[in-house]
Amino acid sequence: IAQGPAARPLSLPLFPSSYAVSRRMEPFYTGGRVSRDGTAMFCPCGTRLNVMDVGTGARLHSLEQVSTEGNKSVIVDFAFFFLQWNWRESKCVRTWKAVHVAPVASMAFDSTSTLLASGGCDSTIKIWDMIKQYCTHNLKGSSGVVHLVEFHPDISRLQLFSSSMDYKIRIWDLNTSKCVAALDGHFSAVTSLVFAADGNTLISSGRDKICMVWNLETRESKRTVPIYESVEAAVLLPEKGDFSQLGVKKQGLHFLTAGSKGVLKIWEVATAACVYTQPVPFEPVESKEEASEHSLTQCMLVPERNEIVTVSVEHNIVLYDAQTLQLRKQLAGYNDEVLDVKFLGPGDSYIVVATNSPQLKVFELATSHCQILYGHTETVLALDVFRKGLMFVSCSKDKSIRLWRMNKGGRVVCVAQGLGHAHGVGAISCSRMKESFVVTSSQDCTIKVWSIPESLISKAKAALISSPEALHAQVTERGHDKDINSVAVSPNDKLIATGSQDRLAKLWSCSDCSLLGVFTGHKRGIWCVQFSPVDQILATSSADGTLKLWGLQDFSCLKTFEGHDASVLKVIFVSRGTQLLSSGSDGLLKLWTIKTNECVKTLDGHEDKIWGLHSNKQDDMVVTASSDSSITLWKDVTEIEQEEAQAKQEEQIMKEQELSNLLHEKRYLKALGLAISLDRPHTVLTVVKAILKESDGRKHLEENIARLRKDQKEAVLAFLVTWNTNSRNCHEAQAVIETLLKHEAPDSLLQYSGIKSAVESLLPYTERHFQRLSRLLQASMFIDFMWQNMRLVNDIYMAESPCPYPI
């Protein structure tokens, strides 16, 4: 069963690896109205409003406690308050009460952005002057929640259009503050209002599956256009522009609709005919359940960028070319629970992600562009990528596996599909040397080996495939008594390892799936198995919180790694096989050095279970995916940290040499400043002692301390707190305290950072030193008294003694 040469001893890497977060892909849109302003996009996410850079997909700012829409300086409402933000500086510039007695349901600016209309759940509409900052109108008369407000684009007309729960479109004259007309024709909620360039034609869309064209002069309906789906938004195409590729052959009004079927359509107003239907990667269906899965909730035209933006119920934001409806970019606002992730593409410049849905998502790391792959009908559970990185496989609860290929342009297509398991397929692994086979395991407790036809491996032949080919299982074997959680193929494609809920890991021959050995030792189910890239070793991780290394020769346990406080869900080899990286259900990553059994680093990057863990081919980047809906890219920063440490050490040595020179030259002021900058309390104490040893030392100390900056004095104050705890250094500490008290006013001292804690620490030790000195003074006075008495006795004795010699 040897993988190659004889097993080598486990080796320690030259330097312990260290990882730092390179990038974090978190949810940025969870529902609500999306707005666009130039290169920035405003996306509500819970109680935050994220400002996203459309070009890179990066989050520029995150505004707190906001909930609806933005425009210009961004106006949002929260808890009956309006907040006006300068979003470029993330600064709230103004807050005022909404006056509404119920939550605000809709808002809109006029064409000059000087008036703001707010429609509330209290059936009222308020108009706000943004320049003079007061409420100009309070319009009453709507029925129920006012969910739609729009100003007429011609500001000279001073008209506001609104719609509420009675499905009527009300026209308000702002000169008189009265409703001058109610357009009645819809039988369900009105979702959007768009105005023609002439200012006298209005198109309204509704969830009653129709769009209506209104003459605003007569205030009557001109035409009803049946759309045959619930319409969430209508967009009027500009009259200037070439829209021939969208079926626009005649002059006249044309509008675009987006709705429950998830398909964009172009309609001609004059004939009420659909002239263009957008082709989609999924199969359009008529059933209500399936249609809601791809429904579009918003659509808007961005004229300055010649772009149409759509928002789907799955929180995907798609940008199209307005004249061709060609896809420009797609952003995934929310990923739900992420179950697996793998690097993909040339130079590992993409990642493929399996979320809690039947669709796969392929992200381009440079731009955050997301390609959504349709094919599976139930949740995708696991992924694996072939060695070259252009082909990968997926498995799903729908009992199937799919083989995908990426072309030179980064577009991914499904080239093959395999059916055969009786239950959901939970684990999958690719061959390592060549793109020749795939191994799967399922909840039916079996493992299957699927061969890949030569026609799929060849790029030239694969390009000719119009529909997915069928894959067939060459070998099937019942492997375990419980669910198989993980399967892995050895680097030489000769061995297969499986890990199961039955607490066993097993080794199989790849050619015929014959059992070669069983690894026994874990106390709970095994979540992951992984072959070492350099040794004849198998790594396993378990729900018992441990990792184990097993020898493939005798199936014995070589090492056990303990440190996780929860189930260990994934494990991979890094640092050329000399270290292990594991992920737990507590959201922690741990880096282990194999030779020493030591956990050298714990990384906290997630808040929930980490299901996905993968390293790139260069072994310098790791990607993790979690149930907290986030994906984190980790970069190996070992060399960077070592270079920084070395540079810091060299700088430290240079400064220490300079400090030594300054002391030798008796340039005490610079020596003090340098010692403080190095954060060396003992060196500062040495400088103070050197100053005090000089003649007129107290005077020189006062001069040098007085010339220090405030931050340097604060640092000295913190140092002398420590000095004062030792009787050997208390005299220097008290000398510095005396200097500060002499030259600093009380008000100035109170401004020092940490002054309160410093005084609290100084008082007891100073009192103790005073008592000690008092006792020493008393003792010295007693000795002096004894000495004087001894002299007196001696003088008396000498006077009375006949001896000429003194005693």
C-alpha positions in Angstrom: 0.0 0.0 0.0 3.0 2.3 -0.2 2.4 5.7 -1.7 5.9 6.2 -2.9 9.3 6.2 -1.2 9.7 4.9 2.3 8.1 7.1 4.9 10.3 10.0 6.0 10.4 11.2 9.6 8.1 14.1 10.4 10.0 17.3 10.0 9.7 20.8 11.6 9.3 23.8 9.3 12.1 26.3 9.2 9.7 28.9 10.6 6.3 28.5 12.2 3.6 29.7 9.9 1.3 32.6 10.8 -1.8 33.7 9.0 -3.6 37.0 8.9 -6.9 38.0 7.4 -6.4 39.2 3.9 -10.0 39.7 2.9 -13.4 39.1 4.4 -16.5 38.5 2.2 -19.5 39.2 4.5 -23.2 39.7 3.8 -23.8 43.3 2.7 -27.5 43.1 1.5 -30.3 41.3 3.3 -33.3 43.0 1.7 -34.8 46.4 1.2 -34.4 49.2 -1.3 -31.0 49.4 -3.1 -29.9 52.8 -4.4 -27.1 53.7 -6.8 -25.0 56.9 -6.8 -22.1 56.9 -9.4 -19.7 54.2 -8.5 -21.2 53.6 -5.1 -24.2 51.4 -4.2 -26.3 51.7 -1.0 -27.4 48.3 0.3 -29.4 47.8 3.5 -28.2 45.0 5.8 -30.2 44.5 8.9 -30.0 47.8 10.8 -26.9 49.0 8.8 -26.6 50.6 5.4 -23.5 49.4 3.5 -21.9 51.7 0.9 -20.4 49.4 -1.7 -17.8 50.1 -4.4 -19.4 48.5 -7.5 -16.0 48.1 -9.3 -14.3 46.0 -6.6 -17.2 44.8 -4.5 -15.5 46.2 -1.4 -17.4 47.8 1.4 -16.5 51.5 1.6 -18.6 52.5 4.6 -21.2 51.0 7.0 -23.7 53.4 8.4 -25.3 52.4 11.7 -28.9 52.2 12.7 -30.5 52.8 9.3 -33.2 51.1 7.4 -34.5 52.3 4.1 -33.1 54.1 1.1 -30.4 56.6 0.2 -29.8 59.3 -2.3 -27.3 62.2 -2.6 -26.2 62.7 1.0 -28.3 59.6 2.1 -31.5 60.0 4.0 -32.6 57.1 6.1 -35.2 56.6 8.8 -34.9 54.7 12.0 -37.4 54.5 14.9 -39.4 57.6 13.7 -36.3 59.6 13.1 -34.6 60.8 9.9 -30.8 60.7 9.7 -29.0 62.7 7.1 -25.5 61.3 6.4 -22.4 62.5 4.6 -21.7 58.9 3.5 -18.2 59.7 2.1 -17.1 60.6 5.6 -19.4 58.2 7.4 -20.7 61.2 9.4 -24.3 61.9 10.5 -24.8 65.6 9.8 -28.4 66.0 10.9 -31.1 64.1 12.8 -34.7 65.1 13.2 -38.1 63.6 14.2 -40.1 62.1 11.3 -43.4 63.5 12.9 -45.2 60.4 11.6 -46.9 58.5 14.4 -46.1 55.2 12.7 -43.1 53.8 10.8 -42.1 55.4 7.5 -42.8 53.1 4.6 -41.5 55.0 1.6 -39.4 58.0 0.7 -38.5 59.9 -2.5 -36.5 63.1 -3.5 -37.6 65.5 -6.1 -35.4 66.0 -9.2 -33.5 68.8 -7.5 -32.9 66.9 -4.2 -34.3 69.9 -2.3 -37.6 68.3 -1.3 -38.1 65.0 0.4 -41.4 63.1 0.6 -42.1 60.5 3.2 -45.1 58.1 3.2 -46.0 56.6 6.5 -47.9 53.7 7.9 -50.1 56.3 9.5 -51.8 57.1 6.1 -50.1 60.5 5.9 -47.4 62.0 3.6 -45.0 64.7 4.8 -42.9 67.0 2.5 -39.6 68.2 3.9 -37.6 71.2 2.7 -34.0 70.0 2.9 -32.5 73.5 2.6 -34.5 75.3 5.2 -35.0 72.1 7.2 -38.7 72.0 8.1 -41.9 70.2 7.1 -43.7 72.1 4.4 -46.8 69.8 3.8 -48.8 67.2 5.7 -51.0 65.4 3.2 -53.9 63.4 4.6 -56.5 61.3 2.8 -54.6 58.1 1.8 -56.0 54.7 2.8 -53.7 52.6 4.9 -50.0 52.3 4.4 -48.5 54.7 1.9 -46.0 52.4 0.2 -45.1 54.5 -2.8 -44.4 58.2 -3.3 -42.9 59.9 -6.4 -42.5 63.5 -7.4 -43.3 64.6 -11.0 -40.0 65.2 -12.7 -41.1 68.6 -13.9 -40.5 70.6 -10.6 -42.5 73.5 -11.9 -45.7 71.5 -11.7 -45.2 70.8 -7.9 -47.1 67.5 -8.1 -46.6 64.4 -5.9 -47.9 60.9 -6.8 -48.6 58.3 -4.2 -50.2 54.9 -3.8 -51.5 53.1 -0.7 -53.5 50.0 0.3 -56.6 51.0 -1.7 -54.5 50.5 -4.9 -55.3 54.0 -6.2 -52.7 56.4 -7.5 -53.3 59.8 -5.9 -52.1 63.1 -7.5 -51.3 65.8 -4.9 -51.0 69.5 -5.8 -48.4 70.9 -3.5 -49.6 74.5 -4.1 -52.9 73.7 -2.5 -51.9 70.6 -0.4 -54.9 68.8 -1.9 -55.5 65.6 -3.7 -56.6 66.7 -7.2 -57.2 63.2 -8.7 -57.2 59.5 -7.9 -56.3 57.1 -10.8 -58.2 53.9 -10.3 -57.4 50.9 -12.3 -55.2 48.5 -10.4 -56.6 45.6 -8.4 -53.5 45.0 -6.3 -50.6 46.9 -4.9 -49.0 49.5 -7.2 -45.2 48.8 -7.3 -43.7 51.6 -9.4 -44.4 54.8 -11.3 -42.5 56.1 -14.3 -42.9 59.3 -16.3 -42.4 59.8 -20.0 -40.2 62.6 -21.3 -43.2 64.7 -22.3 -44.4 64.8 -18.7 -48.0 63.9 -19.6 -47.7 60.1 -19.7 -47.4 57.9 -16.7 -46.8 54.1 -16.6 -47.7 52.2 -13.4 -47.0 48.6 -12.6 -48.7 46.4 -10.1 -48.8 43.0 -8.6 -52.1 42.4 -10.4 -49.9 41.4 -13.4 -50.6 44.4 -15.5 -49.1 47.8 -16.4 -51.3 50.8 -17.1 -50.5 53.8 -19.3 -52.1 57.0 -18.0 -52.7 60.4 -19.7 -52.0 63.0 -17.0 -53.8 65.7 -18.9 -57.1 63.9 -19.0 -56.2 61.7 -16.0 -57.6 58.7 -17.6 -56.1 55.3 -18.6 -54.9 55.1 -22.2 -54.0 51.5 -22.3 -53.7 48.4 -20.1 -50.7 46.0 -20.9 -51.1 42.5 -19.6 -47.8 41.2 -18.3 -48.9 37.7 -17.0 -46.7 37.9 -13.9 -46.6 39.9 -10.7 -44.6 43.1 -11.7 -42.3 44.6 -9.1 -40.8 47.3 -11.2 -41.2 49.1 -14.6 -38.4 51.1 -16.3 -39.0 53.4 -19.2 -36.4 53.1 -22.0 -34.9 56.4 -23.1 -36.2 57.6 -26.5 -32.6 58.3 -27.6 -30.4 55.3 -27.9 -30.1 52.2 -30.0 -32.2 49.4 -28.5 -32.5 47.4 -31.7 -30.9 44.3 -30.0 -33.8 44.4 -27.6 -36.5 44.1 -30.3 -37.2 47.9 -30.4 -37.8 48.4 -34.1 -40.3 51.4 -34.1 -40.3 54.8 -32.6 -42.5 55.3 -29.5 -42.5 54.4 -25.9 -41.0 51.1 -24.7 -40.7 50.0 -21.1 -39.0 47.1 -19.3 -40.6 45.0 -16.6 -39.1 42.8 -13.8 -41.2 40.5 -11.7 -42.0 37.1 -10.2 -40.6 35.0 -13.1 -37.1 36.5 -12.8 -37.0 37.5 -16.4 -36.6 41.0 -17.9 -39.1 41.8 -20.7 -39.4 44.8 -23.1 -42.9 46.0 -24.0 -44.1 48.3 -26.7 -46.7 50.8 -25.4 -48.5 51.4 -28.7 -49.3 47.7 -29.3 -49.1 46.3 -25.7 -46.8 43.6 -27.2 -43.7 42.0 -25.7 -40.9 42.6 -28.1 -38.1 41.0 -26.2 -37.7 38.4 -23.4 -34.4 38.0 -21.7 -32.7 34.5 -22.0 -31.9 33.1 -18.5 -29.7 30.2 -17.3 -32.6 28.6 -15.4 -35.8 27.2 -16.9 -38.6 29.7 -16.6 -41.6 28.0 -14.9 -45.2 28.9 -14.3 -45.6 27.4 -10.8 -45.8 30.0 -8.0 -43.3 28.2 -5.8 -40.5 27.9 -8.4 -41.1 31.4 -9.7 -40.6 33.0 -6.3 -37.1 31.4 -6.1 -35.9 33.6 -9.0 -38.2 36.6 -8.5 -36.9 40.1 -9.1 -37.8 42.6 -6.4 -36.3 45.8 -7.9 -35.2 47.2 -11.2 -33.7 50.7 -12.0 -32.1 52.5 -14.9 -28.8 54.3 -14.2 -28.6 56.7 -17.3 -25.2 58.2 -16.6 -23.6 54.7 -16.7 -26.0 53.3 -19.4 -26.8 50.5 -17.0 -29.8 48.6 -15.7 -29.7 47.2 -12.2 -31.9 44.4 -10.9 -32.2 42.9 -7.4 -33.5 39.4 -6.9 -35.3 37.8 -4.0 -32.1 35.7 -3.4 -30.3 39.1 -2.7 -28.3 39.1 -5.9 -27.6 42.4 -7.5 -27.1 42.2 -11.3 -25.8 45.0 -13.5 -26.7 44.9 -17.3 -25.8 47.0 -20.3 -28.9 49.1 -20.9 -28.8 48.7 -24.7 -28.1 45.0 -25.0 -29.0 43.5 -21.5 -25.6 41.8 -21.6 -24.4 41.0 -18.1 -21.7 43.4 -16.8 -21.5 42.3 -13.2 -23.3 40.3 -10.5 -22.9 40.8 -6.8 -24.1 38.3 -4.2 -25.5 40.2 -1.2 -26.1 37.3 1.0 -24.8 33.7 1.0 -26.8 32.1 3.8 -24.9 29.2 5.5 -21.8 28.4 3.6 -21.1 24.6 3.5 -17.9 24.4 1.4 -15.4 26.5 -0.5 -12.5 25.8 -2.8 -9.9 27.8 -4.8 -10.5 27.6 -8.5 -9.2 28.9 -11.9 -5.8 30.0 -13.2 -3.6 31.2 -10.4 -6.4 30.4 -7.9 -8.0 33.7 -8.8 -11.5 32.4 -8.2 -13.3 30.6 -5.4 -16.3 28.3 -5.8 -18.8 28.3 -2.9 -21.6 25.9 -1.9 -24.2 27.7 0.1 -27.4 26.4 1.7 -29.1 26.3 -1.8 -29.1 24.3 -5.0 -27.0 27.0 -6.8 -23.2 27.2 -6.7 -21.5 30.6 -6.7 -18.2 31.3 -8.4 -16.5 34.5 -7.2 -13.7 36.3 -9.0 -11.5 37.5 -6.2 -10.3 40.7 -7.9 -13.7 42.2 -8.7 -16.2 40.2 -6.5 -18.1 39.3 -9.7 -20.3 36.3 -8.9 -21.4 33.7 -11.4 -24.3 31.6 -10.3 -24.4 28.0 -11.5 -27.7 26.3 -11.9 -28.1 22.5 -12.2 -28.7 20.9 -8.9 -32.2 20.7 -7.6 -31.4 20.5 -3.9 -28.8 21.8 -1.5 -25.1 21.3 -2.6 -23.2 19.7 0.2 -19.6 19.4 -0.9 -17.0 20.4 -3.6 -13.6 19.4 -4.8 -11.3 20.7 -7.5 -8.9 18.9 -9.8 -5.2 19.6 -9.7 -5.1 22.0 -12.6 -7.9 24.1 -11.1 -10.1 24.3 -14.2 -12.5 21.4 -13.5 -14.3 20.7 -10.3 -17.1 18.5 -9.0 -20.1 19.0 -6.7 -22.5 16.7 -4.9 -25.9 17.4 -3.6 -28.9 16.2 -1.6 -30.6 15.5 -4.9 -28.5 12.2 -5.0 -26.4 13.5 -8.0 -22.9 14.7 -8.7 -22.0 17.2 -11.4 -18.7 17.9 -13.2 -18.0 21.6 -14.1 -15.4 23.2 -16.4 -14.1 26.8 -16.5 -13.2 28.2 -19.9 -10.5 30.9 -20.6 -13.0 33.7 -20.1 -13.8 32.4 -16.6 -17.3 31.1 -17.6 -18.2 27.8 -15.9 -20.5 25.2 -17.5 -21.7 21.8 -16.4 -20.2 19.1 -18.7 -21.3 15.9 -16.9 -23.8 14.5 -14.4 -23.8 11.3 -12.4 -26.8 9.5 -10.8 -26.7 6.4 -8.7 -26.8 7.0 -5.0 -29.9 6.1 -3.1 -29.6 9.1 -0.7 -28.0 12.5 -0.6 -24.3 12.6 -1.6 -22.4 14.2 1.3 -18.7 13.9 0.4 -16.7 14.0 -2.8 -13.0 13.8 -3.8 -11.2 14.1 -7.2 -8.2 12.2 -8.5 -5.0 14.0 -7.8 -2.6 13.1 -10.6 -4.9 13.2 -13.6 -8.5 14.1 -14.2 -9.5 10.5 -14.5 -12.0 9.7 -11.7 -14.1 10.9 -8.8 -14.9 9.2 -5.5 -18.2 9.9 -3.7 -19.8 8.8 -0.4 -23.4 9.1 0.6 -25.9 8.8 3.4 -26.6 5.3 2.0 -23.3 4.3 3.5 -21.7 3.4 0.2 -18.7 4.8 -1.7 -18.7 5.0 -5.5 -15.8 5.5 -8.0 -16.9 7.3 -11.2 -14.6 7.3 -14.2 -14.4 10.5 -16.3 -14.6 9.9 -20.1 -11.7 11.1 -22.3 -14.1 13.4 -24.1 -14.5 15.5 -21.0 -10.8 15.8 -20.3 -9.9 17.1 -23.7 -10.5 20.9 -23.9 -11.3 20.7 -27.6 -13.8 18.0 -27.2 -15.3 19.5 -24.1 -16.0 22.7 -25.9 -18.3 20.8 -28.3 -20.5 19.4 -25.6 -24.0 21.0 -25.7 -25.5 19.2 -22.8 -24.1 17.4 -19.7 -22.9 13.9 -20.4 -23.8 11.0 -18.1 -21.2 9.6 -15.7 -21.3 6.0 -14.6 -20.0 4.5 -11.4 -17.4 1.8 -12.1 -17.2 0.5 -8.5 -19.7 0.6 -5.6 -18.9 -0.6 -2.1 -20.8 -0.5 1.2 -18.2 1.2 3.4 -19.6 2.0 6.9 -22.5 1.3 9.1 -23.4 5.0 9.5 -23.2 8.2 7.4 -19.9 8.7 5.6 -18.9 12.3 6.3 -15.6 12.5 4.4 -13.7 10.9 1.5 -10.2 11.6 0.3 -7.9 10.3 -2.5 -4.2 9.8 -1.9 -1.6 11.9 -3.9 -0.7 8.9 -6.1 -4.4 8.0 -6.9 -4.0 4.5 -5.5 -5.7 4.8 -2.1 -9.1 6.1 -0.8 -9.8 7.1 2.8 -13.2 7.5 4.3 -14.4 8.8 7.7 -17.8 8.1 9.2 -20.2 8.7 12.0 -19.4 5.2 13.2 -16.1 6.6 14.7 -14.0 4.7 12.2 -11.7 5.7 9.3 -11.0 3.1 6.6 -8.4 2.7 3.9 -9.5 1.3 0.5 -7.7 0.3 -2.7 -8.8 2.7 -5.4 -8.8 0.1 -8.2 -11.5 -2.2 -6.8 -12.5 -0.6 -3.4 -11.2 -3.5 -1.4 -10.7 -2.8 2.3 -7.0 -2.5 3.3 -7.3 -1.4 6.9 -9.3 0.3 9.7 -8.2 3.2 11.9 -9.8 2.9 15.3 -9.4 5.3 18.2 -11.7 8.3 18.0 -14.5 8.4 20.6 -17.0 10.2 18.3 -17.9 10.5 14.7 -15.1 11.4 12.2 -15.8 14.6 10.2 -12.7 14.8 7.9 -9.9 12.6 6.5 -6.9 14.0 4.7 -3.8 12.4 3.2 -0.4 14.0 3.8 1.2 15.4 0.6 4.7 14.2 1.6 4.4 11.3 4.0 2.5 8.0 4.3 0.2 9.5 6.8 -3.5 10.0 7.2 -5.0 12.9 9.3 -8.4 12.6 10.8 -10.6 15.1 12.7 -13.5 14.2 15.0 -16.4 15.4 17.0 -14.4 14.3 20.1 -12.4 17.5 19.6 -9.1 15.8 18.6 -7.0 15.3 15.5 -5.1 12.2 14.9 -2.3 11.1 12.6 -2.2 7.5 11.4 0.5 5.5 9.7 -0.6 3.8 6.5 1.8 0.9 7.0 0.4 -0.5 10.3 -2.7 1.6 10.7 -1.5 2.8 14.2 -2.1 6.2 15.7 1.2 8.2 15.5 0.0 11.4 17.2 -3.0 13.0 18.8 -3.6 16.7 18.9 -5.8 18.1 21.7 -6.8 21.7 22.0 -10.2 22.2 20.4 -13.1 22.7 22.8 -15.6 21.6 20.2 -16.0 19.3 17.1 -13.1 19.5 14.6 -14.9 19.8 11.2 -12.0 20.1 8.8 -8.3 19.5 8.7 -5.7 20.2 5.9 -1.9 19.9 5.6 0.0 23.2 5.2 3.6 24.3 5.1 4.6 21.5 2.7 3.1 18.9 4.9 4.8 19.9 8.1 1.9 21.5 9.8 -1.9 21.0 10.2 -4.6 23.6 10.0 -7.9 22.6 11.6 -11.3 24.3 11.9 -13.9 23.8 14.6 -17.6 24.2 15.2 -16.7 27.0 17.6 -15.5 29.2 14.7 -11.8 28.9 15.6 -8.9 27.8 13.4 -5.8 26.2 15.0 -2.4 25.8 13.4 -0.4 22.8 14.7 3.3 21.9 14.3 3.4 18.1 13.7 6.8 17.4 15.1 6.2 19.1 18.5 2.4 18.4 18.8 2.1 22.1 19.6 -0.7 24.5 18.7 1.4 27.5 17.5 -1.5 29.8 16.5 -5.2 30.1 17.2 -7.1 32.3 14.7 -10.5 33.7 15.5 -12.2 34.7 12.2 -15.8 33.4 12.4 -18.7 33.3 14.8 -20.1 29.9 13.9 -19.1 26.5 12.5 -16.4 26.5 9.9 -17.4 24.0 7.3 -15.1 25.0 4.4 -11.3 25.0 4.6 -8.9 24.9 1.6 -5.4 26.1 0.7 -4.2 27.3 -2.7 -1.6 25.6 -4.8 1.1 28.0 -3.7 0.4 27.1 -0.1 0.5 30.7 0.9 -3.3 31.4 1.1 -6.2 29.7 2.9 -9.9 30.3 2.5 -12.5 29.4 5.1 -16.3 29.4 5.0 -18.7 29.3 7.9 -22.3 29.0 8.9 -22.1 32.8 9.8 -22.5 33.5 6.0 -19.0 34.8 5.7 -16.0 33.8 3.7 -12.5 34.7 4.9 -9.2 34.7 3.0 -6.1 34.2 5.1 -2.6 35.0 3.9 0.6 33.4 5.2 2.4 36.3 6.7 5.3 34.3 8.3 8.0 36.0 6.1 6.4 39.4 6.5 6.3 39.1 10.3 9.9 37.8 10.3 11.1 40.7 8.2 9.3 43.2 10.4 10.7 41.5 13.6 14.2 41.6 12.1 13.9 45.3 11.1 12.5 46.1 14.5 15.4 44.3 16.2 18.0 46.1 14.0 16.3 49.4 14.8 16.4 48.5 18.5 20.1 47.8 18.4 20.9 51.1 16.6 18.9 53.0 19.1 20.5 51.3 22.1 23.9 52.1 20.6 22.9 55.7 20.1 21.6 55.8 23.7 24.9 54.5 25.0 26.7 57.2 23.1 24.5 59.9 24.4 25.0 58.8 28.0 28.8 58.7 27.5 28.7 62.2 26.0 26.4 63.3 28.9 23.7 64.6 26.5 21.0 63.7 29.0 18.0 65.4 27.4 18.3 63.4 24.1 19.1 60.3 26.1 15.9 60.7 28.1 13.8 61.2 24.9 15.3 58.2 23.2 14.9 55.9 26.3 11.2 57.0 26.5 10.6 56.3 22.8 12.1 52.8 23.3 9.7 52.3 26.2 12.6 51.3 28.5 11.8 52.3 32.1 15.1 50.9 33.5 17.1 52.9 31.0 15.2 56.1 31.9 16.0 55.4 35.5 19.7 55.0 34.6 19.7 58.4 32.9 18.0 60.0 35.9 20.6 58.5 38.3 23.4 59.7 36.0 22.0 63.2 36.1 21.6 63.2 39.9 25.3 62.1 40.3 26.4 65.3 38.6 27.2 68.4 40.6 24.0 70.4 41.0 22.2 67.2 39.9 18.8 68.3 41.2 19.0 71.5 39.2 20.0 69.6 36.0 17.2 67.1 36.5 14.6 69.9 36.8 15.9 71.5 33.7 15.8 68.3 31.6 12.4 67.1 32.9 10.9 70.6 32.2 12.0 70.5 28.6 10.2 67.2 27.9 7.0 67.1 25.9 3.7 66.3 27.6 3.5 62.8 26.2 7.1 62.1 27.4 6.2 63.4 30.9 3.2 61.1 31.0 5.5 58.2 30.1 8.0 59.2 32.9 5.1 59.4 35.3 4.0 55.9 34.4 7.7 54.7 34.8 8.2 56.3 38.2 5.2 54.5 39.6 7.1 51.3 39.2 10.4 52.8 40.4 8.6 54.0 43.6 7.7 50.4 44.6 11.4 49.7 45.2 13.3 51.3 48.1 16.5 51.3 46.1 14.9 53.6 43.4 12.5 55.6 45.5 14.8 58.6 45.8 15.0 59.0 42.0 11.3 58.6 41.8 10.6 61.2 44.5 13.0 63.6 42.8 11.1 63.4 39.6 7.8 63.7 41.4 9.1 66.8 43.1 10.1 68.3 39.8 6.7 67.7 38.2 4.9 69.1 41.2 7.1 72.2 41.1 6.9 73.0 37.4 3.4 71.8 36.5 0.2 73.5 37.6 -2.5 71.3 39.3 -4.9 71.8 36.4 -2.2 70.8 34.0 -1.4 67.6 35.9 -5.0 66.6 36.0 -5.0 66.5 32.2 -2.3 63.8 32.2 -3.5 60.4 31.0 -3.5 57.9 33.9 -2.9 60.6 36.5 -5.6 59.1 38.8 -4.2 55.6 38.9 -0.7 56.9 39.2 -1.5 59.0 42.3 -3.4 56.0 43.8 -0.3 53.8 43.3 2.2 56.4 44.5 0.5 57.4 47.8 0.8 54.1 49.7 4.4 53.5 48.7 5.4 57.1 49.4 3.8 56.8 52.8 5.7 53.6 53.4 9.0 55.3 52.4 8.3 58.2 54.7 7.7 55.9 57.6 10.9 54.0 56.9 12.9 57.2 56.7 11.3 58.4 60.0 12.4 55.2 61.7 15.9 55.7 60.3 16.0 59.3 61.6 14.9 58.1 65.0 17.6 55.4 65.0 20.2 57.9 63.9 19.2 60.3 66.7 19.4 57.5 69.2 22.9 56.6 68.0 24.0 60.2 68.2 22.6 60.4 71.8 24.5 57.3 72.8 27.7 58.6 71.3 27.3 61.9 73.2 26.7 60.1 76.4 29.8 57.9 75.9 32.0 60.9 75.3 30.6 62.6 78.5 31.4 59.5 80.6 34.9 59.3 79.1 35.6 62.9 79.9 34.6 62.4 83.5 36.7 59.3 83.8 39.7 61.1 82.3 39.4 63.9 84.8 39.3 61.6 87.8 41.9 59.1 86.6 45.6 59.6 87.7 46.8 57.7 84.7 48.5 60.1 82.2 47.4 58.0 79.3 43.9 58.1 77.9 41.8 55.0 78.1 
